[in-house]
Amino acid sequence: MQQRAEAEMAWPRVRLVVTADDFGYCPRRDEGIVEAFLAGAVTSVSLLVNGAATESAAELARRHQIPTGLHANLSEGRPVGPARHGASSLLSPQGFFLGKMGFRQAVAAEDVALSQVREELEAQLSRFQELLGRNPTHVDGHQHVHVLPGVCQVFAEALQAHGVCFTRLPLERGLGRCTWLEAPARAFACAVERDAQAAIGPFSRSGLRWTDAFVGLSTCGRHMSAHHLSGALARALEGIPTGHSLTAELMAHPGYPSVPPAGGCGEGPDAFSCSWERLHELRVLTEPTLRARLAQDGVQLCAFHDLDYKKPGEGVPGEATLETFLESSQS
């Protein structure tokens, strides 16, 4: 009995992938992301292939052997596919994507041609392969565009065609209890979760996989702290029997603030990228006391390729009780 107890204590309760989004957005952001990776605080990055610093970011990924996925972008900057050569439902008259909320409104109004979404996703996957010489370790969506209605189906089919298995499902358990979120952030997070819930079917039918739990909607920018991170992981573990482990992904946005006009995806950096909040995330993630606290909580940092992925219903503790999880994520 004692040996069994010791074995359970030695096995991590949570194997956590820490993914830094927006790699390639600007050199200063990339500098902070690489710093966090070399410090062991970030274990994975998601690359914007239409970013201002895409090529230098790809070189950094190769040099430091950083596990790199694609941050599929349909909402900010200029496209990399056929849409850049003419009129497209994805673009404004100025030739830029429609923006975080503009793209969502266009999708809701059924003004977006899904065939053009597929063309752009295919172009971004091909561009990634040109830059890194391999498939991405995973593909997620800039501003969570990959879980939007209709888009999620096209997204899943494109990943399946390219042999990419791993994606992100932005469902954070207990989000309703995160009272520190301001009303706009809470409304956006709840909308993302509704879309993510509906995307489970298309993702599953295409054979896509994701971690048991996701953290990041409640810990973005100024809201990131050791206390909030530990709390989010504790909520993810609620109902998981002792001795069982959980896989999780933390979405993060560390980096040094962008200084205009450098950065962005063709339109210059946005306000969030220029703010102190990016640096705040970098400092929280690289603080040695955070690593110590996570270790004390039974959390082991790893990359996507270290995880034993399973599809929904294949016996993963967090997915075996999926209905309960989805209900509690809104409570």
N, C-alpha and C positions, 0 to 999 in steps of 0.2 A: 504493500500500500504506500509506504514511504517513497519507494522508487518511482511509483506511478505519479505521486504528487510532485516529486522533483522534476519528472519529465514534463509534466504539464506546466510547471513554472518556467522551465527552460524554453518551451516552445512559445514563440511570440503570439500574443492574442490578436494583434493586428499587423499585417504586412502592408506597409504604406508606401505608395508611389507618390512622390512630390513632383508635380509637373509645373514647370515655369512656362506659361503661355507667352505668346507674342515675340518669340525669338526671331530676330531679323527686323524688328520694328525700327530700331536705331542703334548706333554703336554704343551709346551710354547705357541703354537698357541691356544690351547684350553683355557689356562689361560686368554689370551686376549679376546677371544670370550665370555667367561663367564663374564668377567669384563664389557664388552660392554653390554651384556644382562642385568646384574644387574643395570647398569647405565641407562637403558631404551633406549639405542641407537640401539640395535639389538633386533628384535622381533621374529626371527626364525633362525634355523640353519639347514644345510644339512650335514648329517653324512656320512663319508666314512667308510664302513664296512670292508675294507681291510687296514685301516690305522694302523700305529704303536701304536696309543693310543685309538683305537676304544672302548675297554671295559671301560677304565676310563672315556672316553667322554660320553658313555652311562650312566654311574653312575652319572656324573655331570648333564646330562639332566634330569634324574629322580629326583635327589636331589633338583634341582632348578626349576623343572617343566618347562623346556624350550621346546617350540613347535619345534618338530624335524621331519625333512624329510630325505629322502635317497638321497645321492649324488652318483648316479649310475656311476661306474667307469669301463671303458673298455680300458683305455689308459695308466694308470700308476701303476706300481708295480705288485703284484702277484694276481691271481684270487682267488675267494673263492669257485667256483663251480667245476664241474668235470674236467675242463681244467687243474687244478693243478696236476692231476694224470697222465697226458700224453701229447702227441702231440696235438696241437690245432692251428687252423688258427688265433686265437686271440693272440698267444704268439710267442716270439722270441725263438731261440734254447736254450737260457739261462732260459726260463720259465717265463719271464716277459711279460707284455703287451707291445705293439709295440711303445708306446709313442704318444704324442700329434699329431704330424704330420705323424708319421709312421702308426698309425691306420687309419687316414684319407686317406693316399695313398693306403693302403690295401683295404679299402672299395671302393675307386674309381676304383681300378683295379679288383674289384669283387673277391678278394682273401680271403674274410672273409665269413665263413659259418654262415648264419643268424640263423641257428638252434643252433649253439654254442653261439651266442649272447643271444638268448632266454634262454638257460640253465644258463648262467652266471647271467643274470638279475634275473631269478627266484631264484638263489642261494643267491644273494644279498638281495632280498626282504625277503627271509626266514631268513637270518642272522639278518636282522634288527628286525624282529619280535621276534627272540630269545633274542636279546639284550634289547629291549624296552618293549616287551610284548604286542605290538599293531602294527597296520599298521602305516606307515609314514603319516604325515600330507600332504605331497607332495613328488614328486620325480622329480628331475632334473638331469642333466648330468655333470659329471666332464669334464671340457674343452669342454662343449657343445656337447658331443658325441651323446646325445639323439636325435638331430635333423638331423643327417647325413642320406643320402639317404639309404633306406632299413632298417637301424637301427631304424629309427623313427616309422616305421610300427610295427616292433617287440616290440619295447618299449611300444607303445600305447596298443598293445594287452596284454602284460604282466601286465600293470597297470590295465587295464580293468578286467582281470582275478582275480586280487588281491583286487579289489574294491577300488583302489586309483583313485581319480578324478582329483587332481590338479597337474599341471606341470608348467614348465617355457617355455615361448616363447621368445627367445632372439632377439627381433626386437626393436631397439631403434630409436625412431623418430628423424630425423634431424642429423643422424650420419655423413652425408657428410659435415656438417658445423663445425665439431669438428676438426679444423685445427691444434690443439696441438698434435694430435696423430701422432706418428712416422710411417713411411711407412710400416714396418712389422706389427705393431699393427693394422693399418688401413686395410691392406690387409686381415688379419685374421678376423677382425670384419665384414668386408663386406662379406667374405666367410660364416661366421656363419649366417649372416642375410639371405643370399640366401638360405641356407639350412633350416633355420627356416621358411621362407616363404613357401617353398615346403612341410614342415611338417604339415602345418595347416590342409590340407585335411585328412591325416591319424589320426591326433590327434582328429579332430572333429568327424570323423566317429566312433571313439572308445569312444566318450563321454567325452574326457578329457577337462579340463577347465584351464584357466590361467587368469592373471590380464589383464586389458585393456592396460596397458603400462608397459614397461620394461626399466630399467636404469642400466648401469653397464659396457657396452662396452667402453664408453667414460670416465669413472671415475675410472678405475682400477689402483691400485697402486699409483704411483707418481702423477697421474692425478686427484686423488680425492681431491676435495676442496669444500667448501661451495658454491663458485661461480659456479663451474661446476655442482654440484648437483642441485642447483636452476635453472640453465639454462636448464638442461635436463628435469626437471619437467615442466618448462615453455613451452618447445617444445612439450611435451606430451599433454599439455592443449590447444595447438593451434587449433582453430576450434570448441572447446567444448563450447556450449552455457553457459552463466552465469546462475547459479542455478543448473547446473548438476554437479555431482561428478564423479570422475575417480578413479579406483583402479590401483595401480602400485606396482611393485616389484623392489627394489634396490638390486642388487647382490654385495656383499662386501666380502673382504678377510682380516679382521682384525686379529691381533694377535701379540705376541712377536716373533721375528725372531727365526727360528729353529737353533739349534747348532748341527752340525753333530757329531757323526753319528745318533743321536736320531731323529726320525721322518720319514716321508715318508710312502710309502705303500709296502715296502719290498726292496727298492733300496737305502734307505736314502733320506733325504730331497732334493728338487730341489733348484736351485739358487734363484728363486723368493721367496720361503719360508724362505730362509736364509737372504734375503735382508732387508734393512730398510723400504721397501715399505709397508710391512705388518704393521709395527708399525706406519707408517704414516697414514694408513687408520684407525687404532684404535684411534689415536689422533684426527683425523678430526671428526670421528663419535661421540666421547665422549665429544667433545668441547661444553660447554653449549650454546655458541652463535649460533651453528648450529641448535640446537633444537628451539631456539628462532626465528631464521630466517625462519625455516620451518613452525612454527606455524603462523608467520606473513604472510606467503605465502598461508595459508589455508591448510597445510599438517598435517594430523593426523596419527601418527604411530600406527600400529596394527599388528595382526598375521593373518595367512591365515584363521583360523576358524572365524575370525571377519568379513570377507568379504562376501558380497552377490554376489556369483559367478553366472554368466550366460554364456550360450554357445553363440558362434558367431551367430548373427542374432536375438537374443532374446531381443533386445532393449537396450543393454548397449551402452551408447554414444560413447565410443571409438571403439566399434566393428561395430556399425551401419554404419560407414564410413570407413570400413576396406580397400577398394581399395585406397582411398585417403591417408590413413595412410601408406600403403605399398609404395606408390609412393613417399611420402614425406620423408620416412625413409632413402631413398637413396640420397636425395637432400641436 
